[in-house]
Amino acid sequence: MEEIVSHFFEPLPLGKLTLPNRLVMAPMTRSRAKGGVQTPLAAEYYGQRAGAGLIITEGTQPCVIGQGYIDTPGVHTPEQVEAWRRVTDAVHERQGRIFVQIMHSGRIGHPSLYPDGALPLAPSAVASGGRMYTPEGMLDHPTPKAMDLEDIARAVEDHIAAAKYAMEAGFDGVELHGANGYLIHQFLADNTNLRTDAYGGSVDNRIRFAVEVAQAVSDAIGPERVGIRLSPANTTNGIEESDSAALYEALIRALAPLSLAYVHLMEFGGRDITKLIRREWPGVLILNPHATGEEAAVTPEAAEAVLAEGLCDAVSIGSLWLANPDLPARIKAGGPYNTPDPETFYGGDHRGYTDYPTLDG
């Protein structure tokens, strides 16, 4: 394991932080935040995983209309900030580092999630074709309301406010979710963005919202505290991109002058685009590697391979972090690894959340 250790455990400057290792805990929705407020159990969960070079939290809505799933946390009320403060304190007490992922779900939502029963918002009135679990059971995603310019401006302000709240909650930074078919990604993709104004049509117009959000949040809290997650060619949540290479080359070139803390790339079988972004992005690149669309969860071996090749500066790992709170120690020891239990991924109590054993028992 010497070669793996030498790559994973080199320190990495990230903004004003220095990560002690290059193992990043990927954002993973757990649906245990009743009423959008994190519980003390979440503080235990994240605190257990403070050995990560960086923790990126589960997707967290910046506003009521940004929620996409049941029992996901928010960061837009004082009560939510207080609950998140317990989480960041638990991580920092163990010398960890933690960014909150700000995730506006856009059209991936449902009126049943919102007190006023409003339609979810999106760049254009195009339904996802998917379904979601609601208090009334499985229901179709509705056709969203096409955002007008006032809605777009408000969405930018919601991201700014959420980022400021995140600083109050003690986070080291924020990650903007521009991947997996959520709002920022919906503006990028040409099958979900049918606009004919300054936010639609050409590549330069479709990247406008992503760049405006990144610029505004950077101005509010400092670019060294801001990362962004992208997933080129990802078809999750009904997304289709006809021009991924040109789209992301333009986006990365527009983001580069902002000096963000990092780009977090969720690979979806497009290694050529990964290499393109690596060439164009001057800062830290975190990669969740999937060289082919059929690859399952990221393994230590896959993580080591992309680090050794120089494709990225750090690697994000998902389900292995979920099941192995002491993942760095297990990698150093060459395993063994706990097996994640899919039955406990979403919702529930401590089971499959805070009760996975560590190597020391």
C-alpha positions in Angstrom: 0.0 0.0 0.0 3.0 2.4 0.0 2.2 3.8 -3.4 -1.4 4.5 -2.5 -0.5 6.1 0.8 2.1 8.4 -0.9 -0.6 9.8 -3.3 -3.6 10.0 -0.9 -1.8 11.5 2.1 0.1 14.4 0.5 -1.2 17.7 1.9 -3.2 19.9 -0.6 -3.6 23.7 -0.3 -7.3 24.6 -0.9 -8.1 28.3 -0.6 -6.9 29.3 2.8 -7.1 25.7 4.0 -4.5 22.9 3.8 -6.1 19.5 3.4 -4.1 16.8 5.2 -5.1 14.2 2.6 -6.7 14.1 -0.8 -9.6 11.9 0.2 -12.8 14.0 -0.1 -16.2 12.8 1.2 -18.6 13.3 -1.6 -22.1 14.8 -1.0 -24.7 12.2 -0.3 -28.4 12.8 0.4 -29.5 11.0 3.5 -33.0 12.4 4.0 -32.9 12.5 7.8 -33.5 16.3 8.3 -37.1 16.5 9.4 -38.7 19.7 8.4 -35.4 20.8 6.7 -33.5 21.0 10.0 -30.5 18.8 10.8 -30.6 16.6 13.9 -27.9 16.0 16.6 -27.5 12.6 14.8 -26.2 14.5 11.8 -23.5 16.1 14.0 -22.4 12.6 15.0 -22.4 11.3 11.4 -20.3 14.1 10.0 -18.1 14.2 13.1 -17.2 10.5 12.7 -15.9 11.3 9.2 -13.8 14.3 10.1 -10.7 12.4 9.0 -11.6 13.3 5.4 -9.3 15.8 3.7 -12.6 17.7 3.1 -16.2 16.8 3.8 -18.8 18.1 1.3 -22.3 17.8 2.9 -25.5 16.4 1.4 -27.3 18.7 -1.0 -28.8 21.6 1.0 -31.6 23.9 -0.3 -30.9 27.6 -0.3 -34.6 28.5 -0.2 -38.0 26.9 0.2 -38.7 26.5 -3.5 -35.2 25.0 -4.0 -36.1 21.8 -2.1 -36.3 18.7 -4.3 -36.8 15.8 -1.9 -38.4 15.0 1.4 -36.4 15.6 4.6 -33.4 17.3 3.0 -31.8 20.1 5.0 -31.9 23.8 4.3 -29.6 26.7 5.1 -32.0 29.6 4.8 -33.4 30.0 8.3 -31.9 30.8 11.7 -33.1 27.4 13.1 -31.3 25.6 10.2 -28.2 27.6 10.9 -28.2 26.7 14.5 -28.6 23.0 13.7 -25.8 23.1 11.2 -23.6 24.8 13.7 -23.7 21.6 15.8 -22.5 19.7 12.7 -19.6 22.1 12.0 -18.6 22.2 15.6 -18.4 18.4 15.7 -16.2 18.3 12.6 -13.9 21.1 13.7 -13.5 19.6 17.2 -11.9 16.7 15.4 -9.8 19.0 13.2 -11.9 18.4 10.1 -12.9 20.7 7.3 -16.4 20.9 5.9 -18.1 22.7 3.0 -21.9 22.7 2.6 -23.3 21.9 -0.8 -25.9 24.4 -1.9 -28.4 22.6 -4.1 -31.3 24.4 -5.8 -33.2 21.5 -7.3 -35.1 23.6 -10.0 -37.7 21.4 -11.8 -36.8 18.4 -9.6 -39.3 19.2 -7.0 -43.0 19.0 -6.3 -45.8 21.3 -5.0 -46.3 19.0 -2.0 -42.9 20.1 -0.7 -43.8 23.8 -0.5 -46.2 25.4 2.0 -47.9 27.4 -0.8 -48.2 24.5 -3.2 -46.3 26.4 -5.9 -44.8 24.8 -8.9 -41.0 24.3 -8.9 -39.0 26.7 -11.0 -36.8 26.0 -14.0 -35.2 27.8 -17.0 -38.1 26.6 -19.2 -41.4 24.9 -18.7 -40.1 21.4 -19.5 -41.0 18.5 -17.2 -38.2 16.0 -16.2 -40.3 12.9 -17.1 -39.3 11.5 -13.7 -41.1 10.7 -10.5 -40.4 11.4 -6.8 -41.5 10.2 -3.4 -43.9 12.6 -1.7 -46.0 12.5 1.4 -48.8 11.2 -0.9 -46.6 8.5 -2.4 -44.8 8.4 -5.8 -45.9 11.3 -8.0 -44.8 12.6 -11.4 -42.6 15.7 -11.4 -44.9 18.5 -12.7 -44.2 20.8 -15.6 -42.2 23.6 -13.8 -42.8 27.3 -14.0 -40.5 29.0 -16.5 -38.4 31.5 -14.6 -38.8 35.1 -15.5 -35.9 37.6 -15.0 -37.2 38.4 -11.5 -37.1 34.7 -10.6 -33.6 34.4 -11.9 -32.4 37.4 -9.9 -34.1 36.1 -6.8 -32.4 32.7 -7.3 -29.0 34.4 -7.4 -29.9 36.3 -4.2 -31.0 33.0 -2.6 -27.6 31.5 -3.2 -25.9 34.6 -1.8 -28.1 34.5 1.4 -27.5 30.8 1.8 -23.8 31.2 1.5 -23.8 33.9 4.2 -25.9 31.7 6.4 -23.4 28.9 5.8 -20.6 31.2 7.1 -22.7 31.9 10.2 -23.1 28.2 10.7 -19.3 27.7 10.8 -18.7 26.1 7.4 -15.3 26.4 5.8 -17.0 27.1 2.5 -19.8 26.2 0.1 -20.1 24.0 -3.0 -22.5 25.2 -5.7 -24.3 22.2 -7.1 -24.1 22.6 -10.9 -24.5 18.9 -11.7 -26.9 16.0 -11.8 -29.8 17.8 -13.4 -30.5 20.4 -10.8 -31.1 24.1 -11.4 -27.7 25.3 -12.6 -27.3 22.2 -14.7 -30.8 22.9 -16.2 -29.6 26.3 -17.4 -26.5 24.6 -19.0 -28.3 21.8 -20.9 -30.0 22.6 -24.2 -32.9 20.2 -23.7 -34.0 21.9 -20.4 -33.1 25.5 -21.4 -35.2 26.6 -24.3 -35.0 30.3 -23.6 -34.5 32.9 -26.2 -33.3 35.7 -24.0 -29.8 36.3 -22.6 -29.9 33.1 -20.5 -30.6 30.7 -23.4 -29.7 29.6 -26.9 -25.9 30.0 -27.3 -23.3 28.4 -25.1 -22.3 31.8 -23.8 -25.9 32.5 -22.8 -26.5 29.0 -21.2 -23.5 29.3 -18.9 -24.5 32.8 -17.8 -26.6 31.7 -14.8 -23.8 29.4 -13.5 -21.2 32.2 -13.8 -23.4 34.8 -12.2 -24.1 32.6 -9.2 -20.4 31.7 -8.8 -19.4 35.4 -9.1 -22.1 36.6 -6.7 -21.4 34.0 -4.0 -17.6 34.6 -4.4 -18.2 38.4 -3.9 -20.2 37.7 -0.8 -18.0 35.2 1.1 -14.7 35.1 -0.8 -13.8 32.9 -3.8 -11.4 30.9 -1.7 -14.5 29.6 0.1 -16.4 28.6 -3.0 -16.3 25.4 -5.1 -18.6 24.2 -7.8 -19.7 20.7 -8.8 -20.2 19.8 -12.5 -21.1 16.6 -14.3 -20.6 16.9 -18.1 -22.8 14.6 -20.2 -24.7 13.4 -17.1 -28.2 12.3 -18.1 -29.5 12.1 -14.5 -32.9 13.7 -14.0 -33.7 13.9 -17.7 -30.8 16.0 -18.8 -29.4 15.9 -22.4 -26.5 17.9 -23.7 -25.8 18.1 -27.4 -22.6 20.0 -27.0 -20.9 18.9 -23.8 -17.3 19.5 -24.8 -17.9 23.1 -26.1 -20.3 23.8 -23.2 -17.9 22.9 -20.4 -14.8 24.4 -22.1 -16.6 27.7 -22.2 -17.9 27.4 -18.7 -14.4 26.5 -17.2 -12.8 29.4 -19.1 -15.5 31.8 -17.7 -15.0 30.5 -14.2 -11.2 30.5 -14.2 -10.8 34.3 -13.6 -12.9 33.9 -10.4 -10.2 32.0 -8.6 -12.7 29.6 -6.9 -11.4 27.1 -4.3 -12.0 24.2 -6.6 -14.0 22.5 -9.4 -15.6 19.2 -8.3 -16.1 17.0 -11.4 -18.6 14.1 -11.3 -17.4 12.0 -14.2 -20.1 10.3 -16.3 -18.1 8.2 -18.7 -16.4 11.1 -20.4 -12.7 10.9 -19.7 -11.9 13.2 -22.7 -13.9 16.0 -21.2 -12.2 15.4 -17.8 -8.9 15.8 -19.6 -10.1 19.0 -21.3 -11.2 20.5 -18.0 -7.9 19.5 -16.4 -6.1 21.4 -19.1 -8.3 24.5 -18.8 -8.9 24.8 -15.1 -6.0 26.5 -13.3 -7.0 25.6 -9.8 -7.7 22.6 -7.7 -9.7 19.8 -9.4 -11.5 17.2 -7.3 -12.7 14.2 -9.3 -15.3 11.6 -8.7 -13.9 9.1 -11.3 -16.1 7.0 -13.6 -14.2 6.3 -16.8 -17.2 4.4 -18.1 -20.9 4.9 -17.5 -21.2 1.4 -16.2 -18.7 1.8 -13.3 -20.2 1.5 -9.8 -18.9 3.1 -6.6 -15.5 4.6 -6.5 -12.9 2.3 -5.1 -9.5 3.2 -3.5 -7.8 1.6 -6.5 -9.7 3.8 -9.0 -9.0 6.8 -6.8 -5.3 6.0 -6.7 -5.2 5.6 -10.5 -6.5 9.0 -11.3 -4.3 10.7 -8.7 -1.2 8.8 -10.0 -2.1 9.9 -13.6 -2.4 13.5 -12.6 -6.0 13.8 -13.7 -6.9 15.6 -10.5 -5.6 16.9 -7.2 -8.1 15.1 -4.9 -10.7 12.3 -5.3 -14.2 12.3 -3.9 -15.6 9.0 -2.7 -19.3 8.4 -1.9 -20.7 5.1 -0.5 -17.4 3.9 0.9 -17.4 7.0 3.2 -20.9 6.3 4.1 -20.0 2.8 5.4 -16.5 3.5 6.6 -16.3 6.5 8.9 -12.6 5.9 9.3 -11.9 5.4 5.6 -8.3 7.0 5.6 -7.2 4.6 8.3 -8.7 1.6 6.4 -6.9 2.7 3.2 -3.6 2.9 5.1 -4.3 -0.6 6.4 -5.3 -2.0 3.0 -8.8 -2.6 4.3 -11.1 -4.4 5.1 -14.0 -2.2 4.2 -17.6 -2.3 5.5 -20.2 -2.9 2.9 -22.9 -0.2 2.5 -26.5 -1.1 3.2 -28.7 0.4 0.5 -31.8 -0.2 2.6 -30.6 2.5 5.0 -29.4 5.1 2.6 -32.4 7.4 2.8 -34.4 8.2 5.9 -34.6 6.2 9.1 -32.6 6.5 12.3 -29.0 5.8 13.4 -29.0 2.4 11.6 -26.9 2.6 8.5 -26.0 6.2 9.5 -23.9 6.4 12.6 -23.5 2.7 13.6 -20.9 1.5 11.0 -17.9 0.1 13.0 -14.4 1.5 12.8 -11.2 -0.6 12.6 -10.6 -0.1 16.3 -14.1 -1.3 17.2 
